[in-house]
Amino acid sequence: MPSPSILLQGMEGSKLPLVVAHGEGRVQFAEGQAMRAKPMLRFLGGDGLPTETYPYNPNGSMGGLTGFTSDDGRFNIMMPHPERLFRNTQFSYYPDHVDEDGAWLRMFQNARKWLK
């Protein structure tokens, strides 16, 4: 999703696999508060559209929302575990022709770049 997140710079529009370690992290908003949040990640179904249904959205979060950032992009919260898929060898399957870097590695490279 478009966002000011430092971690997700250059990743807008990406459709990335993720590891779910639990069904916690359900997003709920108080009445009228949803528009104040800055979403940066959402669960997508097999059709590529945001979903609220299991198994694509393991906790049923509203609108598939699962990650948020602050106005300046420096603070981020998310339920998925990208640290478990930053190398292709961490996947249960990957084609022989891909290199070792997984799609989520970019997030960690963005963090390092911002720190320099």
N, C-alpha and C positions, 0 to 999 in steps of 0.2 A: 504494500500500500504506500502511497505517497506519505512521507513523514520527514520531520527534521532529525530523526534518530541518527546519531553519530555512527552507531553500530551497523545500520542498514543502508548507508550511503551507497548508491549505485546498484542497489538490489531491488529497486521498485519493479514490480511486475513479475518477480521471480516466483516460481511454484516449486517449493522445496519439500522433500520428504522430511519427516520428523520421527523422533522416538517418543512414545508416550510411556511414562513410567507409572502413571496413576491416573485417576479420574478427577483429581482435585483441580482447583484453579478456576472454577466456574465464575464467569463474570456476571455480576448483578449490579444494577444501578438503582439508586433511589429515583423516585419519580422526577422527571425533568433534568436529570443529571447526565444522561448519556451524551448529549451534545457537547459537554464541557471536556470530555476525555479526548485525547489525541491517539487514536488507534494506529498501530504500526504493523500488526500481524493478525491474520484471521485463518481459521480452518476452512479448507475447500473440500468439496465433495469430488467424486469421480468425474463429474461434469465440469469441474473447474470453477464452480460458483460457491460463494460462501454458504456454509451449512450449519445447522444446529443439531443434526442427527448423528447418532453413533453408527458406525465406528469412526467416521471422518472427523467428528467433533466429539472427543471422548467424554467431555464433561457438560455438554449442552449449553455452552456459553451463547448468550444472545448475539445474533448476527454472525456467529462464528468467531467473534473477537477473542483474541488470546494474547495480545501484546500491546503495550501502551508506552508512550514516551512523553517527556515534558516538553514545554514550548520551545526550549533551546536544544532539545535532542540529547542532552547530557545524561538524563536519567531514564532508564528503561526497565520495564517489568514484563515478564512473559512466562507462560506455562510450558511451552515446548522445551525440549532439551537439546539445543543445537550442539552442545559440547560432546554429544554422543554420536554425531554424524559429520565431523569436520574432515574425516578421511574416508575415501570410498571403501577401504577395507573394513570399515565398521558396519557396512550394510550387509544384510543377509544375502544379497545378490548384487553384483555389479559386472558389467560387460568387461571382457579382457582388454578392449581397446581404450579404456579410460585411464587417466593418470591417478595418482594417489590422492590428490586434493579433492575433498568433497565440496559440495556447493555451500555449506555453512562456513567453510574456512574463511570466506570473504568477510564475514562478520568480525572474526577475531583479527584479521589483517586490518580492518577499518579501525578497530580499537587501538591497535599498535601505532598505526599511522597518526591518529589523533594525538597520541601521547608524545610523539616526537616533537 
